[in-house]
Amino acid sequence: MQFGKPIGYCLIFLGLLLVVLEVYLIFGASEVPPNAGPAAATAPRPARRDSYIPLMCGVVSLAAGGYLLTLHRKRGNVDEIQPAKTKSGLPM
């Protein structure tokens, strides 16, 4: 694959971004407005089925990026075509 390394790095970056977003949504974001009163602060947060979609997409993206980087590292420079050389050994 010609662009395996840059795409792998982009997928890893996207995966990390999505995982950090999910951690922020779970632990950092408060859904209680600041002037809602003390009763609203103790109320449980509503559970949603789709709240873990960024985490799942992030993990899949991390795995795909890692796979592409591993695949690129295993193949090495075999995919690259070397330029033809003249009799003196210099590339054309």
BELPEGI-V233707 format. One record per backbone hydrogen bond with DSSP energy under -0.5 kcal/mol. CO is the residue of the C=O (numbers start at 0). NH is the residue of the N-H. E is the energy in kcal/mol with one decimal. If there is no record, write none. Layout:
BEGIN
co=CO nh=NH e=E
co=CO nh=NH e=E
END
This chain:
BEGIN
co=0 nh=3 e=-0.8
co=2 nh=6 e=-1.8
co=3 nh=7 e=-2.1
co=4 nh=8 e=-2.2
co=5 nh=9 e=-2.2
co=6 nh=10 e=-2.5
co=7 nh=11 e=-2.2
co=8 nh=12 e=-2.4
co=9 nh=13 e=-2.6
co=10 nh=14 e=-2.6
co=11 nh=15 e=-2.5
co=12 nh=16 e=-2.3
co=13 nh=17 e=-2.4
co=14 nh=18 e=-2.3
co=15 nh=19 e=-2.5
co=16 nh=20 e=-2.1
co=17 nh=21 e=-2.2
co=18 nh=22 e=-2.4
co=19 nh=23 e=-2.4
co=20 nh=24 e=-2.5
co=21 nh=25 e=-2.2
co=22 nh=26 e=-2.7
co=22 nh=27 e=-0.6
co=23 nh=27 e=-1.5
co=23 nh=28 e=-2.3
co=30 nh=32 e=-0.5
co=32 nh=35 e=-1.5
co=36 nh=40 e=-0.8
co=37 nh=41 e=-0.9
co=47 nh=50 e=-0.9
co=48 nh=51 e=-0.6
co=49 nh=52 e=-1.1
co=51 nh=55 e=-2.2
co=52 nh=56 e=-2.6
co=53 nh=57 e=-2.3
co=54 nh=58 e=-2.3
co=55 nh=59 e=-2.3
co=56 nh=60 e=-2.4
co=57 nh=61 e=-2.5
co=58 nh=62 e=-2.4
co=59 nh=63 e=-2.5
co=60 nh=64 e=-2.5
co=61 nh=65 e=-2.5
co=62 nh=66 e=-2.3
co=63 nh=67 e=-2.3
co=64 nh=68 e=-2.2
co=65 nh=69 e=-2.4
co=66 nh=70 e=-2.7
co=67 nh=71 e=-2.3
co=68 nh=72 e=-2.2
co=69 nh=73 e=-2.2
co=70 nh=74 e=-1.9
co=71 nh=75 e=-1.9
co=74 nh=77 e=-1.2
co=79 nh=81 e=-0.6
co=83 nh=91 e=-2.7
co=85 nh=88 e=-1.2
co=89 nh=85 e=-2.8
END
